């Protein structure tokens, strides 16, 4: 009960600090951490009940006497046959549902949950047997710290296995889920057609003159981490303002900007080009233009009612305009119409034009994308900065996958806190032994390394078993979802690294208490 009260206090304190913690670029507001009443009540009842049940189960083979605690029987060699029944039963529940994904059939939620739970629980019963077999075969070779750790594990391998079982289960489950999400990601990811290798950001100012657009491009180009920034303006012209189907698209910009829309044979200020090639259905369509055609450019139909004081401008397509094969721009559109350098473009277009700046960010500069956005905001606060990506993943799918990763990380941190408490308790119980070893001349560094080996060996075996079970479970889930089985090694490495990191932190935090327990006063007794 005191533990529940203390835990509630820790939760209330941690909730106020939650806003300052970010995992995988995700954080929460304190008021978001508002647990359900029935879940909190269930925990308040289940935790003491579980503590009592585990204690009674553990004391069945122990007799309490006034002179100490004596085990009633010698430990028996662990058997493997019944330990394999749990994971095999889990596979037996999941196997009939393979191939049912993508409308191949219906899933029984209880059967899926039961199979996954049996597979994961199988780790906790296989790990003690595996650890016992491995440490039992380790001989007396190695340094003193290694021999002390191995002998300790040979005597109490079950305790070490129980300590790391939680980490192994969490890592295995996280690996399986991340594999499943990596396998199904293709169904929630689409190709945008954008080319971030040519432009990382597309800045679209809301309004502005030609000079202001050029100033925006120049300001962004001077910013740190920006490789290039080119401005492009687009407008329409028509030989007959009363017929919208005859509109011709005009694209105005420097030679570097026009090179993003077409393959130019050569270019200098004053040149004009007529785009050739099949039009893109997704791009703004326009009528073909021929050199020498007279067009009315600007607000030809009076849709802006002369709000900016500009009237349609009569302009003729230069007779020396050369053909240029169109290419997809960085956004992925294949344009049509006429390309114009500033000297060849019509003047006084007013605001009846669409402007954008293509910005390429240096990938070697940290936070280059944020620097580009900041530069855009400083130069033009109302401009929209759109990040270009080659693929786009469903926001809901990405949030769920990130949430699972964050959840698994938090679970491992909580398990690490529990592991630390158990580790400190074990060290306290061995206070006399540690003090005696130091009194006999054992180096403190040797004992510290011994504690490190005692943690590292079970953790290593636990993570190896977790990877095996996690990969197997992930493969089964992917077959159930009817997707191609492939291993997401990045997720495997990430979860394994987090698990190993938690174990390392626990070991390092246990070293200061260990050094205190090695003092001579640890030999005092009554």
N, C-alpha and C positions, 0 to 999 in steps of 0.2 A: 504493500500500500504506500509505504514511504517512497519506493521507487517510482510508482505512478505519479505521485505528487511532484517529485523532483523532475521527472520526465516532462510533466505538464509545464513546469516552470522553465525548463530548457527550451521547450517548444515556443513558449510565449516570447522568450528573449530572441531565439533564432528567427522567429517570424519578423521581428522588427529589423533584423539585419539582412533579411532575404533580398531586399532590393539592391544591395551592394554586391551580391554574388552573381556571377555570370558563368554559365557552362555552355559551351558550344554556341556562344553568342545569343544565349537565351537567359532571361531573368524574369522574375515575377514581382508584383507589388505585394506588400505585406498583407493587404486585405484580401488578396486572392487565396491565401492559405487559411481557409476557413473550413475545417473538417466537418463531416456530417456527424450529427449527434449519435445516430445509431452505430456508426462505425467506431466512434470513440468509446461508447458504452461496451461494445463487443470486445475491444482491446482491454478495457479495464477489467472485464470478467475473464477473458481468455488467458491473459498473461499470468495472473496468480494461479489459475487452474493448471496451466501448463507447467509452471514451476513446481507445484506440488506433485503432479503426476511424474515428472522427470526425476524428482528427488526420491519418491517411493520406488520407482523402477531401478534407480541406481543403487539403492540401499538393500536390494534383495540379496545380494551376495556379500554383504558386509555385516559383521557383528560388532556392536559397540561395547567396549569394556572399560572399566575404570582406568586401566593402564594404557589405553590407546585403542587404535583401530586396527583390527586384524582381518584379513581376507580369509574366508572360510575354505576356499579352494584355489588351487593353482590355475592360472589362466589356460584355457584350452586353445589349441590351434584353430584359427578361423577357417571355416569351410567356404568354398566358392560356389557350390551348386545352387544353394538357395538365394544367393546374392544376385545370380544371373536371372532369376525368375522375374524380378521387377522390371528391368529394362526389356526383357523378352516379351513380357505381358504388355508393356507399353507399345512396342513395335507391333504386337499382334492386334492391338486396338486401332492403330493408325494405318496399317497396311491395307485393309479392305477399302479405305477411302482414297487411295492413290488414283490420280487421274480425274477426280471429280470437279476440279476447278474449271473455270471458263465454261460454265453451263454444262459440265459433264455429269452433274448429279448434285444431290443435296448433302450437306454435312450435318452430322449429329454432334451438336456442340458438347454434350456431356461425354461423348466418346472421344472427341478430340482433346478435351481438357484432361480426361482421365489418362489417355495415352501419353500426353506431354508430361503430366505430373509423375507418372510411374517412371518414365525415362529419367527425369531429373532427380527423383528420389533415389533412383538406382545409383547415382553418383555417391550419395552419402553412405550406402552400404558396401559399395565396391572399393571406396577409397581406403578404409581401414585394412581390408585384406591386401590391397596393393602395397600399401605402406609397410605392412608387416613383412610381406615377402621380400620387398626390396631391401629394407634395413637389415633383415635377417641374413641376407647374403653378403652384406658388407663386412669385410674382415677387419683386422686390427691395423691395417696400413693407414698411413696418413699422419698428419700432425696431431699434437695432443688435443687441440680444440676440436678437430674432426672426430677423434676417438671418443671424447667425452660426449659430443652430440649424438653420435651413432649409438653409443651404449645407452644413453638416456632414451632415445627413440625405441631401441629394442625392448626396453623395460616398459615404456608407456606409450606405445605407438597409437593406441586407441584415442588417447587424449589429444594428441597432436592432430590426428585425422578429423576429430570432431571440431577442432578449432578452425580448420581450413575448409571444412565441408561447405559452409555457407558461401564462401568466396567461389568455390568450384561450381556450385549450383548456379549462382548468379551469372558467372562468366559463360557457362554453357548455354543458359537460356538466352542471354543477350546475343551470343554468337548465332544461335539458331534463328532468332528473330531478325537480326540484321541480314543474314543470308537470304531469308524469305523476302525481305523488303528489297534487297538488291536484285533478286531474281525477277520480281514483279515490277520493278521500277520502269521498265520499258513500256509497260501499258499505261503508265501515268506520266510519261515523258514524251514530248513531241519536239521535232526539229523546227526551230523558228526561221531558218534560212538566213539568219543574221551572221555576220562575219566579224567577231571581236578582234581578229588579228589585224583588221584594217581600221576599225574604229571601236573603241571601248564604250564611248558615251556619245549620244546624240542630243545636243542641246537645242531646244526649240523655244526661241523668245516669243513672248506673247505679241508684242508690237515693236516697231522700231524702223528707223530709216536705214538706208544702205550704210551710211557712215557709222551708225550705232552698231550694226551687225559686224562690221569689220573691226570695230573697237572691242566688241565682245570676244571675237576670235583671237585678236592680238593679246588681250588680257589673259585669256585662258592659256594661250600658247606660252606665255612667259612664266607660268606657274611651275612649281617644282613637280617633277614626275610626269610632265606632259611631253610626249614626243612630237606631236604635231596637232594643229587645230586649223581646219579649213572651213570657210563659210560658203554656204550655197543658198541661193534664192531661187524660188520657182514661182512663176505666174502663168497666166494664159493669155493668148491673143486669138482674135477671130476675124476672118475676112468679112463676116456678116454678123454684127452683134445680135441680130434677132434669131440666129440659129445656133443653139448650144452644141449641136452635133458636129460643128465645124471648128470647135476650139482646138488650138494648137498649144502644147505645153512648151514653155520657155524656161530653161535652166541657166542661171547666171552665176558665175563664180570664176575664181582664178584657174589657171591651168591645172594646178594640183587638185582643186575641188572637182573640176570637170573630168579629170582622169579617174575619179571614183565612179563615174557613170558610163564611161565609154573607153574604148581602146583608141587613143588618139595617135595618129601618125606623127604629128609634131604640133607644137602649140606655143603661141606667144600672144601677148595682149593685143586684141583687135581681131582675133580669129573667131570664126563661127563654124559650127558643125551641125549636120543633120543626122540624127540617130537612125540607124538601120537595124533590122532584125525583127524577129517575131515579138509582138508586145506581150507583156505579162498580164494575165487576167486580173491579178490582184493589185496591179498598179493603176494609178489614175490614167484613164484612156484619153487619147487625143487624136485629132485628125493628122494625117501626114502633111508635112510642110515642104514646099519647093522653094529654091532660091528665087528671089525676086517677088515673092508674094507679099502683098500689103496686108498688115494685120492691125487691128485696133487692140492695143494693149492697155491693161489697167482695169478700172471698173467700167468695163464696156457696157454693161447692162444697167448701170446705176443702182446696184444693190446696196451700195453704201451711201447713196443720196448725197454724194459730194461732201461727206463729213470731214474728210481731210483736205478738201479744197482741190482735189486732183480730178482731172477729166481724162477720158480715154485718149490715148496717144496713138496717132497713126504712125506705124513703123513698118519698114520693109525688110524682109529677110535678106541679108547680104547675098549678092549674086555669086560671091566667091566662097560661099559656105560649102565645106567639103563633107562627104559622107564619113561617118564613124560608126563602127559596130558597137551596139549597146552592150554593156556588161551590168550585172547586178550590183547595185550599190551596197554599202555595208549593212543596210537594213534588210536586204534581200529582194529589192524591187528592181524590175527591168523597166527603165524609163523609156518614154517616147517623146518625140518633138525635136527641139532645136537647142543646142548647147552654145552659150555665148560667153565670151570673156567680157570684163567690164567695159572696155573701150567700144565693143560692138553692140552692147546692150542698149535698149531704149531707156530714156531718162524719165525722171519724175513719175515713178510708179506709185508713189505714196505707200499706203499700208495694204494695198491690194496685192499681196504676195505672201508666199509661205517661206519662211526662213529657217535654217537649221545650221548647226555647226557640228562637224564630225571631229571628235577628239580621240586621239590615240594615247593611251596611258602606258608608261614604261612599266612592265611587269616586275622589274627588279627593284622598284621604289616601293617601300612599305606604305600601305594605305594610299597608294596612288589614286585609286578610284574615289576615295573620300576627298582627296586634295582637289581632284577635278570638279567634284560637285561643289565644294566650298568656293573654288574660283568662279564657277558659273553663278553661284548665288551672289557673290560680292559684285560681279560685273552687271548682272541682270537679275534682281531678286524675283521677278515674276516669270523667269524662264523655267521651262521644264527640262530636267536632265534625265534622259532615259538610258538605262544601262543595257548594252547589247550582249546577248548570250546566244551561244550556238544552239542550246537546248533549253527547254522550259519544263520544269516538273510541277505537277499539280500541287498547289499550295497546301491543300489538306493532306495529301500524301506526305509531302515534305515535313509538315508539322508533326504528323504522327511518328514518322521515323526519327526525327530529332527528339521528340518527347520520350520515345523509348530509350534512346541513347542517354539522355539526361537522367531518366528514371533509373536505368541500370547503374549509372555512375553514382547516384545518390545512395542506392541500395548497397553498393560496394563500400561506400564511405561509412554507412551505418554498421555494416558487418565488420569493417575495420575497427570501429570504436568498440564493438563487443569483443573482438579479438584482442584489443589492447587491454581491456579489463581482465580478461581471462589470463593473458600473459603475465600481467602484474600480480595476479593472485597466485599463479604457479611459482613465480619468483619469490613471493613472500613465504610460501610454504617451504621453499628450499633455502631459507635464510641460513639455517645452521650449517647445512652442507656447503654452501658457498663460502661462509666465513671460515669453516674448517679447511677448505681447500686453499684459501688465501693464507691461513695460518701455517699451513704446511709448505708454503712457498710457491704456490701456483700463481702465475702472472695474471693480473687483472685483464690484460688484453687477451689472454688465452680464454678466459671465461667469457669475455664479451663475444669473441668469435664463436665460441661454442653455442651461445644463445642464438647468434645469427644463423649458424648452420642448422640448429634445431627448428628454426622457422623456415629457412630457405628450402630445405629438403622436402618437407611436407607440402609447402606451397608449390614447388616445382612439379611434384608428382600430381598434386591436385589440379594445377593448370593444364598439365598434359592430358589428364583424364577428362577435364572439362572441354578441352579442344576436341578430343575424340568424340565425346558424346554430343557436343554442340554441333560439330560438322555432320554427324550422322542424323541428328534430329533436324537440322536445317535442310539436309538433302531430302529427308522424308516429307517435310512440310512443302518443299518446292515440288516434289512429285505429286503431292496431294493437290497443289495449286495448278498442276499441269503446265509448269514452266521448266525450261532447261536448267538442269542442275549445274551451278557454277559456284565456286567459292569466292566470297568477297574477302580477300586476304587483308584488305585495309581494316575492315571491321574486326576481323579475327585478331590482328595485331593490336588494334586500339583497345579492345576489351581485355586481352591478355596483358597488355602493358599496364592498364589501369589496375587490374587485379594484383599484378606483381608490385606495382608502385604502392598500393595500399599495404601490402605485406612488409615492404621495405620501410615505410613510414612507421608502422607499428613497431618494428624491430628497433628503429632509431629512437623512438620515444620511450622504449623500455630500457634503454641503456643507462640513463641517469639514475632511475631507481635501482638498477642492478648494481651500479657502483656504490650506492649507499648501503645496500644489503651485504656488501663484502667487508664491512668494517668489523673490527674485533668484537664490538659489543653484540654482534649477532650470535656469539657463542654463549651468552648468558642464558641460564635456564633455572627452573625451580624444581 
